[in-house]
Amino acid sequence: MENEDDLNSTFLKTTTKNQKLTSVKHRVIRTKEDFDKLEEDWSLLCKQTESHIFQTFDWNRTWWDHFGTYGELQIFVLYDKETVVGIAPLFCDRFTVLGVEMYVYLRMIGSRVNKTEGGMLLGETAYSDYLQFLIHNDYIIYFYDHFLFFLKYEVKFDELILEEVPELSTTFTILDNNFSLPGYTLDTINASKSLQILPEKKWSHYLKKLTVKERSNVRRALKTLKEGDKKLFRVEHLNDKNKFKANLNRFVELHQNQWREQGLAGTFGEFPMYNFFIEISEKMHGKGYLQISAVFPKEEQGIEHCLAIDVLIVYNERFYGQHRALNTSSTYYRNAPGKVLLMATVLEAVKREMTFDFMRGNEIYKQRLATNVNQNKTIHIFDSSGHQKLYKWFIISVQTIQKKVLVERIRMQVIMSQNKSEPTIIRYANFLLERISKRL
């Protein structure tokens, strides 16, 4: 650490007289080798703090392998003697033009990134739905003060962006209420909303919280799974290890088909996204956290006949509805098999007295079923001087133009792969006209 006396005299003004400072230190991890050495301590801290699946070591380390190619690790770790009591998993995301560094973002591992080995990514939001620091409750004050020292003296950046930070998290609270660093400004804006179904003792207690119409819809959906004349479907957990990869690929196929029907590349149209999804799914499955559920016609067997697939993570008393895909070409599509599968999983979560988390997105179907809404925030910390604000506006404008050009190029590639009987330029022109007409 750069100057211990400076740290104690300048930044630790909030500590009480009874607190001893000598045992608390911090270190900045900048190599993969040192990152790997944190696994055991990181996993223990997850169990001691407020954490989601997105704060686990596996999620962060796997994300770094697939998206951190052009970044530089800046993992802030707080220790009490040899014990890890706080982690801010950060990295420098450098924006370049023609090889020239223009702007340096300091971001959390798991957030969106400007560039990977395959080029710019299209995604405008973080892949991880909840991002926050891991901070032991007994060391919140220490963490904050050491973190300010780190920002001031130990890392060079133009802007710190913390995306998808839960509003009720310790990370948001300590920064929003206390931030003070000469020459820098902190701004917060609303990010995504996340909807949940909170734990209930009985299924009937949950149903009472729904509207009469939605309660009827839920019961009707579940009746299609019961034995008798109205049975249409069966739900199955796809747990066979030998078929795991095939089941995942079938899910990706259905998921991508839905996007391509709209002329879009889809979530897994970019190789880093697909490769990350496959690897993290394998790791979660190996630790017993992943649940792949599918709905089939009542008498059909085999993954090729599935009507909908949900990929869920079950961690820390919570079901995370990570991804879902529907077979929109099936004759059963009008019978809403996706709704049937969803309600079967919600029923399972309620019976186990666990939270069902729809994750980001404020879609109507989520609003009808959810019993709680959480607001995520984005935190910006940046140089508050006038010329720096103007420069930031210029950088954002350049990035926006770059991304729009790339999006159109990807759409052209998707269109070229479809309906090859027509020339590409005609297909693309028809696609643009269709988009314009929808907006009008």
Secondary structure, DSSP 8 states (H G I E B T S, - for coil): ---HHHIIIII-TTS-TT---TTEEEEEE-SHHHHHHTHHHHHHHHHHS---GGGSHHHHHHHHHHH-TT-EEEEEEEEETTEEEEEEEEEEEEEEETTEEEEEEEEETTS--SEETTEE----S-SSS----EE-GGGHHHHHHHHHHIIIII---SEEEEEEEETTSHHHHHHHHH---TTEEEEEEEEEEEEEE---SSHHHHHHTS-HHHHHHHHHHHHTTSSSTT--EEEEE---GGGHHHHHHHHHHHHHHHHHTTT---GGGSHHHHHHHHHHHHHHHHTT-EEEEEEEETT--SGGG-SEEEEEEE-SSEEEEEEEEE-TTSTTGGG-HHHHHHHHHHHHHHHTT-EEEEEE---HHHHHH-SEEEEEEEEEEEE-SHHHHHHHHHHHHHHHHHHHHHHHHHHHHHHHTS-TTS-HHHHHHHHHHHHHHHH-
